[in-house]
Amino acid sequence: MENDTPAAPVEKFDVFQWANEVDEIKNNVSVELFLFNKNYTPYKVRYSDALANNIKAMFMAEAIQYVIKEADKGLVCVDYENPSGEDKEIYRTKLEKVGRAETLLHLIEHEYKDIDYFTDNEYEFKKIKGIIAKFSYPGGDSGTKVFYIAKGIPASSALKGATSWELNGESFEPFTAEVGIKMPDDNQVAIIDDTIIVFNQSKFENLFQYDYKTEAIAEAKAKELQEKYKLSFSEGLTLNDLLIDRKPLVKKLQDLDIAEEMSQEDLIDYADQVQLELMTDDDGSIIIMDDKDLTMFVNLLNEDYYVSPVNGRRYEIKSKKLLKDAEGEPPRG
């Protein structure tokens, strides 16, 4: 007999409960800082005891007090992928959906011993994209609990010691540090367990290069492609992984009706005609080793290559314009 009992609804992370919990134990929270660059490589950062309270205030206290105070004024937390349109709202999404954030936390949690300490002489502050604070506190029977607060650091926020002065009272003096940083004081992104809380949408998207609409389109087109074409990828790679960050390719795929495009055999023949090395394996699957192979595959789908019958040279067509015939109508095949 089938069980007709409906499945229990998936419990969503309660940011308001989290803020109140952290507020109660805020004096027992320890913090560790990491900078990360544009490749999302983290670096350990030491800080003086004199900065400890300031770090907690700017990263942790600002976030939890905002949630607690604004809750009484109608603040709501909704799914990032399905905003409600309310005036006062913050967003939540799953960490697994935001690849760069997930990678960054994986490195901090599992490759900690291999993370270098940051020095400007070795790594250059101008390549830094953001800062992330890791907060830890006793969680009772569940052991130590952890959450993260991340912020972007604009290049303009850095002051180079060689070209900066200090103003003390009425006197200018040499700037003694290698680099000075104006730390962002706004709430941007919190990561608690497997949930990301987004306080500032545009800064979140810039910090982790995340665009849900593009991601959704890419995921749908990847599914269509793999339903029609036999593709073989390098170990550990997926079509979705390769489409991330390649907006021009996603846009090109968005404009294609995959179901109406040429068959796999015709695509391989077309590649031969334009003398491109589209590799296939023993099963006839098209081999995609990297982003270059993917670009070639998508460009072939879009018929972006042409061999001149006049001089035999190959061309990649960057822009297409459908020409009209003598009667003003687009030519039909």
Secondary structure by P-SEA (a helix, b strand, c coil): ccccccccccccccaaaaaaaaaaacccbbbbbbbbccccbbbbbbbcccaaaaaaaaccaaaaaaaaaaccccccccccccccccccccccccccccaaaaaaaaaaccccccbbbbbccccccccccbbbbbbbbbcccccbbbbbbbbbbcccccccccccccccccccccccccccccccccccbbbcccbbbbccaaaaaaaacccaaaaaaaaaaaaaaaaccccccccccccccccccaaaaaaaaaaccccccccaaaaaaaaaaaccccccccccccccccaaaaaaaaaaaaccbbbbccccbbbbbcbbbbbbccccccccc
